[in-house]
Amino acid sequence: MGIRGTKFDYTIVTNTLTDLVTFQGNVLLCNEANSCAFVSGACSVGQAPSFSPVRAPEDTGERDAIIRSDMPFVLDQSTLSRAFQVNIASCGNIGPIPDGYRPYREDPNAGPQPLGEDRKQEDEIIIEEEDPYYETF
């Protein structure tokens, strides 16, 4: 991860998946397969499976499910020092985990496909034209 003046949280979900949420600033999220993406902005989520492309959630429902299932300190910051607490208002009302939600895990036969230019979530996803190596979401 490359971090610049930002507020974020991350969780190593399994030994093959890292989830990240930003509240302010930018984080360069990369994995072992040399797939990288900038995760930036208010309540933006990125997932870094070890050997598949770094990806963004399909929509805010999946984003909320990732936060609810994998990021306990986002929802309850009471055990954190005040210096580490952040305003999560940018996430809105994080709804319950949708019925039938299956968390993305690195499995080539399951889970959503990697982020593509034709797929958008509620927050705008920007593909940086000047550097095709990185995506921004």
N, C-alpha and C positions, 0 to 999 in steps of 0.2 A: 504494500500500500504506500502511496505517496500522498501525504496529507499537507494541506495548506490552510492555515487559519480557519479551522472549521469545527463544527460541532457534529459529532457522529456517534454511532454505537455499532458494534459488530458482535457476531456470535460465530464461533466455530461449531457448526451443527453436528457434523461428523468429521472423520478424518479426510473426507473428500468434498466437503461443502462448507463455504463461509458465506454468511449473510451479512449485509451492511445496510444501514440506514443513515442518511445525512439529514441534518436540520439546517445547516448553514455552511457554505463553503463547498469545496471540491475534494474528492478522494479518488485517486487513481487505483482501481481495484484490478489486480492481475492474478492469474493462476499459474499452475505448473505447466500448462500447455502454451504459455506465452500469449494468452488471450487477455486483453486489458480493456477497460472502459472507465471513463470518468463518471462518477456518480455525484451529482451536484443538485443543490436546491433543497427546498423545503420538503421533508418527508419523502425523499427519493430512496428507493430500495434497489440494491443490486445483489446478485448471487454469483459466487465464483465457485463452480464445480471444478474439481482438480483438472479434469482432462476434457471438458466440453467448454464451448465458448461462454464467457461471462454474459449474464443475461439480466433482463429486467422483468418484473412481474407482468403478466398479461394485462392486468387492469387493477383498479383500486381494491377490488374484492380480494384478489390474490395478494396484493401488497399488505392489506390489513391482516390476512391470514398468516402471512410470514411474520409480521410484527407480533401478533398474538401468540403464535406457537413457538417462535424462536428468540424473541427479544424481551425478556421479562423486565429489564430495567427501563425500557421505554414506557411501559404501562404503569410501573410502580417504582418511583425514584426515591421512596421514603428511606431506603437503607443507604443511599448514596450521600456522600458529603455534599453540602450545598454548592461547592465549587464545581461539582460534576453534574449537577442537575441542569436540564435544558427545558426550554419551553417547547412543548410538543403540539401546540395549537395548530401548527401547519399540517398536522396529520388529520385534523378534523375529528369527527366521532368515529373512532376505529370500531367497526362493527364486529359482530360475532363471527367466528369461523364458519364459512358457508357449509351447508349440508353437502356431504360427498367430497369435501375438499381433501385432496391428497397432496401433502407437501412434495415439492420438487426435490428429488434426490437424484444423484448422478446414476442414471441407468439408461443406456442407449435405447432401450425399448419402451421407456415410459417417461412421462413428464412433458411439459411444454417444449416446443422447439426453441432454439436460440433466437434472440432478438434480430429482427430484420428491418430494413428501411420501411417496409410496407405495414409494419405493425406499430400501433401507437397505444399509449395508455392515457389516462386523463391528464397527466402532466406531459408536456411536450418532450419528445425524445429527439435529440439533435445528433446527427451523425456528422462529425467534423470532417469536412471535405479536404482540408489541407493536410491531414494526417490519417490516411485510411486504416492505420493500425489500431487506432482507438475509437471507441464509440462513446457517446455521452448520453446518459439518461438520468 
